[in-house]
């Protein structure tokens, strides 16, 4: 069994293990802020540093980055609160803090956010966390590592439905964590390891403390995946990286399991032998490579019958700018007999990430699909699109943000999303370093900012709808 470590003490007395910290550039080692709270909700700003004729490959406020960190918010009906995690920072610095907070729906307030893990000298939101709530109500934060040089971490809240104090559970190699609690079974955790490119793995656990060995799902020289859960079904869709190049990501694969990974099947239930080792295999849904196109995953949800719906962007090039043409927000839907694809809308950047929701016959896409103040940059203005014919046709329901100072980025869907915390995102200047604020919006198109500065232990979100 995989070795795990449980420290039965609060993070107020914990420091990040020294071997988990990148080397500091000074002789003094920074003192980790792990276990403390901060006086406001401040997102991390980041650039990949890959400069191109029309700006960065991606950059801006990336507190809710990436689409491969799933989920980042969960609504808990028992306490009527939405718990969430994000990549935060120290005021005035680019210093990554893995944060946890919640929105109290009854009181319309948030507490000071807790620093679950201080990444010390890391400023890269690839190390952001994912969140889950187990059957006993404990809040879990899975902190991403990066490559094979920065490890990942697992934390569990000391008390149920509480984010004021966490226990350190384990350190291990994992990137892009995607933990799914399955009722009566425990956790099924999908994640990435850099074993031969970005390869996909899964593990299981009854209690979150003792885990199975890592098991490989796919190894086609690199993948990015996005997953979801529906009852006992956990599904994932992913692309591949020809030649191991992330700038050539293409094709669409889909797998699902209903028995905690014992067997994996296609959408129609056909068993598939894993790990996948050949590009052409039963999990392949669409060959975008044969059309010279690329695929950027955003979100996975299910229709009212439990059939998968995939939301992603189809693009002609990895570079930002007009040369690749408009980026097509695409929905792929398994209707029980076949896969159908339709275009929701078009935008200007490969990383204009949004989410898809299902309520009965109404499907909703919520994301930064509209042109923002930093044209050709990551994100834009947020809009809501709806369909009542299983994604065949779409209509803009609402323009959420407008005349914004910065681009809005990475609109994420909470598990069991409930108004007003229906969608969750950040903002930031896509062209240069800036502050980054955090927001949430409801299904009608109203939105609020989480307080950037807090004087007390609790504060109410700031209503912004209708403001120019």
RAWO-V46001 format. One line per field, one symbol per residue. phi: phi as a letter, one per 30 degrees, with the letter a starting at -180 (. if undefined). psi: psi as a letter, one per 20 degrees, with the letter a starting at -180 (. if undefined). Layout:
phi->???
psi->???
//
This chain:
phi->.ddbbccdadddccbdeeddcddddbdcdddecejdccclcbddcabdicdbecjdeaakdcdcdcdccbdcabdceechbccbbadcadeibcbdbdcbaacdddchabdedcddacdicdbcdececcbabddcjdccbcddcbiccbdcbcbbddcdhbbdabcdcabadabhdbdbdceicjccccacbcdaidccbbbbadbicccdddbdcabcikabbbbabbicdcbbbacbceiicddbeaibcbbbbcbhidbbbdddjddbdcddbcecadddcbcdddciccbcdbabbbddciddbccaccbcadddjdddiddcdcccbddjbadbbbcdabbcbdcddbbcbbbidccbcbaddcdcdcdiceilddbccbbbbhidbbbddacdcahddbdcbhdccddhebedddbbabblddcaeadbccbbbcdcjdbbcdddbbccdbacdcdbeidc
psi->qppqpoomrriijqqpphiipqpqirippqoqjpirrrlroprpqqqhjnprhkaqgqrbokhjqrijopriqppohhjlqoqrqroarppjrnoppoqqaqpohgilrqrpqpogpojdjpjojhjrrrqqprhijpppoopqaobjhorrqpqpqhqqlpjhpqppgrpropqmqmpopppihbpooqrqqlhmanqprrrqqhiigpqrqpppgqmlkpqpqprrqocjppqqqrarnpjjpijkprqpqpqqqjlkjhqqrrhjjpqppqqpiqgoriipgpnhhijkrqpoqgqpaqaiijqqppprppqiqiqrrihirqpooppppojihrpqqqpgaqajqhkmparpqpocipqppormiqpahnqirpabqprpqqqjlljgqqpphqogqqlqgrqqqmoqoqpkppqimhqparrqpihrprrprqrqqriijqrqpqphpphahqqqqopipiq.
//
